[in-house]
């Protein structure tokens, strides 16, 4: 009788376990992801929606994908102040505390500080931004889902050259700074583009990271015939350049990237209407209120507590998390949840493509290899302001090929 009771207990436990979802029975593997941010430097003003987008997409993956795989992603943000020395200083502590399988980078300082260390640390750095010439190399542990900023800006130049029917070279002024390795790389890359192609004559204006007045520099550029100002740096530079142009009574297009685009810069300069006729350009989804990206944003807002407005900064945050989780997901499927390491994530990056469908259209199809850590062909999208409202200027604009500078 005692044996019968024992077998009955065993059967009842087995039945109870069988009734549970597989993920509840299996032990959940927690994987750590470091999230680099800037809460007190030149990008503090745009960080809130970007981080909100990142976190909501990670929470979505944990609930709807990771739970089925027996994996939970734990993430923690670190304030790097967009400073190379600060990133380098924080990095040993981040490794010790989290032992992350991936790092979500913010910008050029992260790449400059870590790209030589990551191969030894066996931890991949996955960005949301366009890339940099100094990180465009084979055998890299740094991956960008977008081409270089030079590729993106060159895509705008060639599109705008055709739009206005320009004969000869377009006179383009790049507003840059020597304070960041990323900024230096971008203007050097655009100068290289000018030498490699026949669409633009490139002039560079140098300034501080957060200038208060650019009147003299902008006046000289205008007097020299500038037809467009490219500002892929930050909102403070856009504001100073716009005020200088307004003081001169000149309406010359200002072109920005995603992290300092029309919405953020418009808010900083006094309203979106102030950006009439200006542009933003990048190789990711535009913040238009239709299509799969907007639908996914709605899901994050309704079910996962996303508070950020639908704008390019939120797009960039969501895009980055989707890039990261699909890479980790591919690694889990490749080696198993219990064997996922930073090295396994990188191996998945260079062997398993990430489709545009997998990122809900936030990014194009991505295929990396040992020789390619960022896209070197593809298209960009352009947003603009017309009648005081944000609108699509163009989509699917091919950017030109470039040799490394």
C-alpha atoms as one frame of an Amber mdcrd trajectory, in Angstrom:
protein
   0.000   0.000   0.000   2.907   2.328   0.892   4.425   1.769  -2.577   1.079
   2.517  -4.212   0.844   5.858  -2.404   4.405   6.696  -3.475   3.679   5.970
  -7.140   0.446   7.965  -6.935   2.421  10.969  -5.614   4.957  10.617  -8.431
   2.172  10.490 -11.019   0.482  13.572  -9.569   3.740  15.557  -9.655   4.427
  14.448 -13.213   0.927  15.450 -14.282   1.333  18.870 -12.655   4.646  19.448
 -14.403   3.202  18.337 -17.729   0.489  20.950 -17.372   3.050  23.751 -17.050
   4.520  25.574 -20.062   7.934  24.292 -21.087   9.600  27.579 -20.083   8.208
  27.230 -16.552   9.718  23.750 -16.183  13.098  24.484 -17.703  15.560  26.663
 -15.870  15.639  30.158 -17.363  19.096  31.321 -18.397  19.744  34.996 -17.636
  22.081  36.783 -20.058  23.389  40.264 -19.340  23.515  43.158 -21.807  25.325
  46.432 -21.061  23.560  49.567 -22.320  25.883  52.545 -22.861  24.172  55.936
 -22.606  24.756  59.666 -22.161  22.724  61.259 -19.378  25.066  64.178 -18.676
  26.955  64.982 -21.897  26.198  66.400 -25.361  23.411  63.880 -26.039  21.646
  64.070 -22.689  18.821  66.028 -24.317  17.939  63.175 -26.678  18.651  60.196
 -24.467  15.255  59.733 -22.815  13.288  58.498 -25.880  16.230  56.460 -27.153
  16.607  54.590 -23.864  12.827  54.184 -23.573  12.725  52.592 -27.016  15.619
  50.295 -26.164  14.109  49.099 -22.893  10.577  48.520 -24.182  11.827  46.382
 -27.076  13.995  44.334 -24.708  11.001  43.805 -22.420   8.925  42.688 -25.418
  11.567  40.136 -26.407  11.851  38.763 -22.885   8.086  38.267 -22.671   7.276
  36.991 -26.152  10.462  35.391 -27.491  12.975  34.797 -24.727  10.411  33.090
 -22.487   9.872  30.438 -25.159  13.636  29.937 -25.521  14.292  29.747 -21.782
  16.284  32.988 -21.856  15.887  36.304 -20.056  17.948  39.380 -20.933  19.020
  41.503 -18.000  20.100  44.998 -19.042  21.723  47.913 -17.265  22.557  51.422
 -18.501  25.872  53.175 -17.854  26.434  56.918 -18.296  29.497  57.391 -20.505
  28.903  61.129 -21.096  29.752  60.406 -24.755  33.402  60.547 -23.731  36.135
  58.138 -24.844  38.084  58.354 -21.575  34.928  57.754 -19.539  34.040  54.670
 -21.582  37.556  53.291 -21.112  37.388  54.008 -17.387  34.004  52.335 -16.913
  34.695  49.282 -19.044  36.581  47.099 -16.498  33.783  47.627 -13.974  31.094
  46.833 -16.550  32.821  43.567 -17.440  33.260  42.631 -13.799  29.711  43.487
 -12.799  27.764  42.115 -15.768  30.022  39.848 -17.820  27.755  40.821 -20.735
  27.211  38.742 -23.860  26.721  41.984 -25.825  27.114  45.738 -25.387  24.662
  48.256 -26.789  26.850  51.142 -27.935  25.896  54.777 -28.161  28.439  56.352
 -30.511  31.983  57.000 -31.644  33.614  57.214 -28.194  32.495  53.661 -27.413
  34.041  52.376 -30.618  37.261  54.350 -30.149  37.662  53.186 -26.553  36.717
  49.525 -26.973  37.391  48.275 -30.492  40.940  47.147 -29.630  39.843  45.517
 -26.351  36.784  43.605 -27.489  38.609  40.812 -29.389  40.428  39.888 -26.162
  37.324  40.325 -24.009  35.202  38.311 -26.458  32.256  40.684 -26.181  30.616
  42.214 -29.305  29.606  45.887 -29.431  26.361  46.395 -31.349  25.470  49.929
 -32.359  22.317  51.740 -33.480  24.188  54.425 -35.335  25.863  54.718 -38.678
  29.483  53.582 -38.692  32.913  55.196 -38.707  35.858  54.803 -41.041  38.206
  53.835 -38.210  35.929  50.912 -37.278  35.187  49.797 -40.854  37.388  46.718
 -40.940  37.468  42.946 -41.048  37.631  40.642 -38.012  35.811  43.317 -36.021
  33.854  42.917 -32.787  31.977  46.167 -33.520  28.854  45.923 -35.708  26.728
  48.708 -37.169  23.291  48.062 -38.704  23.789  51.164 -40.863  26.619  52.188
 -43.220  29.004  54.969 -42.243  27.721  58.499 -41.689  29.665  59.414 -44.797
  27.671  56.893 -46.867  24.402  58.275 -45.469  25.292  61.931 -46.028  26.638
  61.130 -49.487  23.277  59.571 -50.278  21.628  62.885 -49.447  24.134  64.864
 -51.527  23.521  62.796 -54.640  19.742  62.890 -54.168  19.704  66.659 -53.592
  22.059  67.240 -56.535  19.439  65.616 -58.765  16.467  67.215 -57.017  17.620
  70.775 -57.730  19.041  69.894 -61.146  22.508  71.056 -60.196  25.063  71.397
 -62.967  28.554  70.762 -61.676  29.480  70.231 -58.057  27.186  71.102 -55.175
  28.863  73.396 -52.621  28.479  71.617 -49.284  29.601  72.869 -45.881  30.142
  70.306 -43.120  29.989  71.645 -39.562  32.263  69.470 -37.428  34.575  69.408
 -34.424  37.893  67.907 -33.390  36.505  67.142 -29.912  35.243  63.668 -30.882
  36.930  60.975 -32.983  33.551  60.282 -34.580  33.138  63.886 -35.738  36.645
  63.972 -37.190  36.008  60.718 -39.010  32.783  61.988 -40.574  34.245  65.158
 -42.042  37.331  63.302 -43.262  35.073  60.736 -44.858  33.040  63.419 -46.609
  36.211  65.035 -47.899  37.213  61.611 -49.242  33.774  61.257 -50.853  34.271
  64.643 -52.543  37.569  63.407 -53.963  36.156  60.052 -55.096  32.980  61.391
 -56.751  32.055  64.440 -58.807  28.842  65.599 -57.107  30.112  67.890 -54.352
  32.763  70.340 -53.260  33.235  69.829 -49.520  34.194  72.584 -47.072  34.559
  71.934 -43.324  33.766  74.406 -40.537  35.329  73.523 -37.179  33.625  74.360
 -33.900  33.259  73.228 -30.285  31.073  70.275 -29.308  28.368  72.633 -28.001
  28.912  76.061 -29.594  26.902  79.131 -28.634  27.611  81.183 -31.757  28.589
  80.230 -35.301  27.785  83.553 -36.962  31.253  84.289 -38.327  31.870  80.777
 -39.656  28.424  80.460 -41.251  28.688  83.919 -42.825  31.979  82.980 -44.477
  30.470  79.743 -45.810  27.390  81.538 -47.157  29.541  84.176 -48.829  31.544
  81.367 -50.434  28.349  79.978 -51.982  27.305  77.165 -49.612  24.220  75.334
 -50.936  23.729  72.891 -48.048  25.007  72.518 -44.484  25.636  68.972 -43.273
  25.553  68.670 -39.465  25.862  65.022 -38.327  27.052  66.036 -34.841  24.502
  67.180 -32.217  21.523  69.464 -31.630  23.613  72.282 -30.123  25.538  72.639
 -33.389  22.294  72.618 -35.387  20.822  75.352 -33.177  23.902  77.562 -33.522
  23.996  77.102 -37.307  20.252  77.751 -37.699  20.429  80.942 -35.644  23.347
  82.144 -37.730  21.465  81.449 -40.979  18.337  83.157 -39.655  20.353  86.217
 -38.635  21.715  86.372 -42.175  18.236  85.935 -43.649  19.386  82.887 -45.625
  17.339  79.755 -46.256  19.931  77.078 -47.003  19.065  73.450 -46.149  20.537
  72.019 -42.976  20.943  68.236 -43.074  21.053  66.134 -39.903  21.322  62.501
 -38.887  18.975  60.515 -36.625  20.408  61.414 -33.212  20.129  65.173 -33.862
  17.310  65.126 -36.406  14.407  67.382 -37.217  12.234  66.731 -34.167  15.020
  67.047 -31.579  16.718  69.993 -33.247  13.380  71.684 -33.932  12.452  71.442
 -30.272  15.825  72.937 -29.313  15.608  75.825 -31.776  12.042  76.838 -30.899
   9.669  74.553 -32.769   9.502  72.221 -35.750   8.384  75.070 -38.017  11.875
  76.533 -37.602  13.217  73.535 -39.578  11.138  74.228 -42.694  12.952  72.896
 -45.761  15.653  71.103 -43.734  16.378  67.359 -43.863  17.399  64.296 -41.896
  18.952  61.212 -43.523  19.738  57.704 -42.296  19.530  54.015 -43.218  16.652
  53.020 -40.957  12.899  53.524 -40.785  11.398  56.996 -40.820   9.001  57.899
 -38.013   5.907  57.878 -40.199   2.567  56.817 -38.734   1.965  53.749 -40.873
   3.575  50.414 -41.642   5.134  47.636 -39.528   7.506  49.875 -37.499   4.649
  52.103 -36.333   2.505  49.061 -35.568   5.288  47.537 -33.453   5.730  50.864
 -31.653   2.012  50.762 -30.865   2.408  47.308 -29.361   5.285  48.479 -27.173
   3.227  51.459 -26.075   0.088  49.467 -25.312   1.618  46.354 -23.722   5.147
  47.187 -22.561   4.910  50.623 -21.007   6.693  52.658 -23.676   6.099  56.331
 -22.846   8.220  57.965 -25.560   6.605  59.732 -28.516   6.905  58.264 -31.995
   9.978  60.023 -33.387  13.349  59.181 -34.883  15.041  58.872 -31.474  12.504
  56.293 -30.334  12.967  54.548 -33.682  16.716  54.426 -33.096  16.322  52.928
 -29.631  13.880  50.253 -30.793  15.980  49.492 -33.847  19.058  48.865 -31.702
  17.325  46.479 -29.336  15.826  44.511 -32.223  19.308  44.283 -33.746  20.728
  43.002 -30.447  17.961  40.545 -29.527  17.883  38.946 -32.958  21.662  38.398
 -32.760  21.315  36.806 -29.309  18.298  34.802 -30.453  20.306  33.441 -33.380
  23.106  32.475 -30.991  20.642  30.667 -28.697  19.260  28.698 -31.634  22.778
  27.913 -32.825  24.454  26.727 -29.611  21.720  26.467 -26.976  20.801  28.851
 -24.187  23.297  27.385 -21.726  26.224  27.897 -24.101  25.609  31.493 -25.184
  28.626  33.726 -24.666  29.810  36.931 -26.278  31.825  34.849 -28.713  28.738
  32.833 -29.639  26.773  36.042 -30.274  29.522  37.349 -32.543  29.675  34.020
 -34.396  25.942  34.248 -35.009  26.396  37.821 -36.259  28.839  36.800 -38.994
  27.052  33.602 -40.021  23.295  34.200 -39.699  21.636  37.074 -41.617  19.090
  39.297 -39.883  16.168  40.013 -42.156  14.279  43.275 -42.365  11.150  41.323
 -41.434  12.825  40.210 -38.183  13.254  43.870 -37.224   9.692  44.751 -38.310
  11.089  46.983 -41.062  13.119  49.174 -38.717  16.261  48.063 -40.599  17.083
  46.662 -44.017  18.224  43.071 -44.519  21.578  42.646 -42.798  24.317  40.168
 -43.662  27.661  40.460 -41.913  30.850  38.475 -42.376  34.426  38.418 -41.136
  35.187  41.031 -43.799  32.067  43.193 -43.392  30.947  44.653 -40.068  28.609
  47.266 -41.599  26.597  47.645 -44.813  28.573  49.121 -47.710  25.694  49.172
 -50.183  22.018  49.885 -49.821  19.667  52.799 -49.371  18.818  55.696 -47.070
  15.581  57.471 -46.182  15.058  61.225 -45.955  12.667  63.200 -43.789  11.889
  66.906 -44.106   9.574  69.631 -42.801   6.916  71.100 -45.080   4.274  73.540
 -43.923   5.556  73.117 -40.374   4.922  69.356 -40.419   7.266  66.388 -40.557
   7.042  64.590 -43.900   8.807  61.970 -45.976  11.152  63.539 -48.520  12.324
  60.304 -50.137  12.765  56.606 -49.378  15.000  53.954 -50.872  17.667  56.420
 -52.029  20.824  54.548 -53.005  24.033  55.773 -51.422  27.239  55.722 -53.509
  30.120  53.260 -53.104  33.116  54.533 -51.152  36.714  53.497 -50.677  37.987
  53.485 -47.103  39.549  56.746 -45.983
